[in-house]
Amino acid sequence: MTTGYVLAMIGFVGGVVVLLVLVATLLMPPLRRFTHARAALRRTMRSEVAALRAIRHARGSGASPST
């Protein structure tokens, strides 16, 4: 292996690493927002389920309401 080839490989790997780090830093804020949105959605779903359960409980019968 020639020195030039080794240097070229090191440069290529370094460039890929820099590119990956750049992409990761660019993608971090949207990802964080997405996780927050998911957590909020989960909380909403939980409260919806609790509300439905409360309504069913208030009706007396555990069966689903007949429409």
Protein Blocks (a to p, Z undefined) as FASTA:
>chain_A
ZZklmmmmmmmmmmmmmmmmmmmmmmmmmmmmmmmmmmmmmmmmmmmmmmmmmmmmmnop
acdcdZZ
